[in-house]
Amino acid sequence: MNQPLAYIHPGAKIATNVVVEPFATINNNVTIGSGTWIGSNVTIMEGARIGKNCQIFPGAVISAIPQDLKFEDEDSLVTIGDNTVIRECVTINRGTKAYGRTEIGKNCLIMATSHIAHDCILENNVIIVNGVLLAGHVKVGKFAIIGGLAGIHQFIQIGAHAMVSGGSLVRKDVPPYTKAAKEPLSYVGINSIGLRRRGFDALKIREIQNIYRVLYQKNYNTTQALSILEAEFEASPERDEITTFIRNSQRGIMKGYTNKQ
């Protein structure tokens, strides 16, 4: 149901059962899947690809051009997966030629006033709490939670199932399954409660705890810890995910709370 007070460009492709409330603006080159609700005063600009059964609340601005001085009006996109909720006054900028799109996965919750910059990639089931700021090229793994008012430096990676405390300044990568808090940001344990809620059993949680004891509590440097993990720990998807994440980290991983900063 499209309200007559909304503006919808004739070139927009909108499924027949999408609800568009009054005073929303939907520009050309936009696709919106079935069952999605677009609240009043939402602005959806060119290059948005929005999935099925999404909810976009009043004041959100989707697919505005990047706040990047190198941007040269190249074609780029914002993609938003099915069943994702975007709350009031969220801003999500489209990609640049570096990656070509900003990507939000399925079943995500992006809470009010958050900003997601160009070329960010959020996997499925991510929760971004109120007022979080993601700079360009940030990657957030599945089921990660970023607490309110956190600021994430450009090119940071946050691993799957990680939890970042509210108000954090994230300047280093946050490995999978961990909790990150304090200033400077530090390892404060694994996200055991979240893992239990998602079906990880006690043995698997203990395996992940033991991996991070080697990384953060045995006074090894990162190279030594990775060598021990690969030599002495049985291969598993979780061990390999953690070691691969750390080896591929470009900015380095956050420190342990027992380490000197």
N, C-alpha and C positions, 0 to 999 in steps of 0.2 A: 504494500500500500504506500504510494508516494504522495505526500502532501503537496498541494498546489503552491504553497509558500516556499517549498524547497527549490533550489536550482540544480537541475540535472542536465549535463551536456548531452546532446543527441548522440555523441560518439561513445558515451559510457555504456558498458555492457553489464546490465543488472538483472539478476534472476527475478522471475515474476513474483516471488513471495518475499522479497526483501522489503523491510519497513524503513522508510526514510521520513524522519520527523521534520516539522517546519523549520525553516531557516538553515537547513543543512545545505552545503555546496559540494557538488560532485562534478569534477572536471572531466575533460576528454581523456581518453586512453586509461580508463579505470575499469576494472572488472570486479564484481561483487557476487559471491556465491549465495545459494539459496538459504533462506532462514536467517540471514544476518539482519541485525537491527542497527540503524544509524541514527543516533540521537540528534536533537536540535543543536544548531550552531557547530556541528562538526564540519570540518573542511577536508575534503579528500582531493588531493591534487594529482596531476598527471603522473602515471607510472605506478599506481597502486594496484596490487593484485590481492584481493581480500577473499578468504575462503568462506566455507559454509558455517552457518550457525555462530557467527561472531557477534560480539556486542561492542559498539564503539560509543562511548558516553559523551555528553555535551562538552564542547570546547576543544576536543582533540583535533590535532592537525596532522594528517597522514600524507607522507610523500612530498613534503616541501623540499626544495632544492637544498643540497648540503651547505653547511656553514664552513666551507672549505674554499680558500682563496684560489686553489688550483683548479677548481671546478670550471669547466668550459662548456656547460650546457649539453654535455653528452647524454645520450639516451641511457636511462638507468631506471631501476625499479625499487619498490618496497613490496615484499611478499609477506602475507600474514596467513598462517595456517588455520585450519578449521577449529572452531570452538574456543578461539582465543578471545579474551575480554580485555578491552582497553578503556581505562577509566578516564575521569574528567581531566581535560587540559594536558593530556600526554602529547608529546611531539615526537614523531618518527620521521627522520630525514631519509631520502632516497640515496642510493649508492652513487659511487663515482666510477671512473674508468678503471680504478684499481681492482674492484671486484664486480662492479656492475649492478649490485643490488644490496639492500639491507633486508635481512631475512628474520622473521619471527616465526617460530615453529607452531605446532598444534598445541592446544590446551594450555596456553600460557595465560598468565594474569599480569598485566602491566598496570600498576596502581597509579593514582592521580598524580599529576604534575611531573611525572618522570620524563626524561629526555633520552632518546636512543639515536645516536648520531649515524652518519653515513658508514656503510659497509660493515655494520655490526651483524653478527650472526648469533641468534638465540635458538637453541635446540628446543625440543618439545618439553612441555610441562615446567617451564621456567616461571618463577615468581619474582617480579621486580616490585619492591615496596615503594611507598610514596616518596617522591622527591629524589629518586636515584638519578644520577647523571652518568651516562655511558658515553665516553668520547669515541672517536672513530676507530673502526677496525677491531672492536672488542668482540671476543667470542665467549659465549656462555653455554656450558654443557647442560645436558638434560637434567631436569629435576633440581637444578641449582636454585638457591634463594639468596637474593641480595637485599639486605636490610635497608630501612628507610634512610634517606639523605646520604647514602654512600656515594662517593665520587670515584669513578673508575678511569684510570689513565688510558690513553690511546694504546692500542695494540695488546692490551692485557688479555690473558686467557684465564677463565674461571672454569674449573673442571666440573664434570658431572657430579651431582649429589652434594656439592659443596654448599656451605652456608657462610655468608659474610655478614658480620654484625652491623647494625645500624650505625650511621655516622662515620664509617670507615673511609680512609683514604687508601685506595688500592693502587700501589705503584709496582707491585710484583705479581707474578702469576700465582694463582691459588689452585693447588693440585686437587684432583678428584677426591671426594668422600670426606674432605676436611672441614673443620670450622676455623674461621679466621676472625681475629678480633685484636684489640689493643692498638697502641700507636707507638712505634711503627707497627704495621699489620704483621701479625705473628700467628703461627700454628698454635691452637689451643685444644687440640683433640680431633677426633673424627666425629662425623655427624651420625652418631650411633642411633639416636632416636629417629631421625629421618630414614635411615637404612632399615630399621625394624618396621617402620610404617610401610615401606615399599617392598617388604617380603624377604629381605636378607636374613638368613638364619644366624644363630649365635656363632657357629663355626666360621662362617664367612666374615662376620663382623670382627671376630678375634683375629683372623688372618690379616684383615686390613689394619687393625690396631698394631699388630706385630710388624707389619711393613713400615708403618710410620714411626714406630719406636726406633727402628734402624736409621731411618732418615733424619729424625729430629731429636732423639734422646740418647744416642750413643756416642756423641761427639765425633762422628765421622764427617768428613767433607762430602759433598754431593757425589763426586766421582767414586769415592770409596764405598759409600752407601749403595750406589747403583750396582757396583760390582758384587757386593755381598748379596744383595737381593737376587741377582741373576744367577749367582753360583749356589746359594744355600736355600732359597725358597723355591718350592715346587711351582712350575709354571701354572698360571691361571689367568682368566680374562682380567681379573682385577689387578693382579700384580703387573701384567703386561700393560694395562691401561695406565697405571701409575708411572711405571718406568718410561714408557713412551712419551707421556706428557712431559715429564721432567727433562728427558733428553732433547725434546723439541722446543723447550722453552727458550724464547729469544730474550726475554727481559730478566730471566732468573726467577726462582720461586721464592715465596715469602720465607722468612727466617723462622726458626723455632723459638719458643718463649724462653728457653734456657740459654740461648746463644746471645753473645754480645751483638748489639745492633750497630 
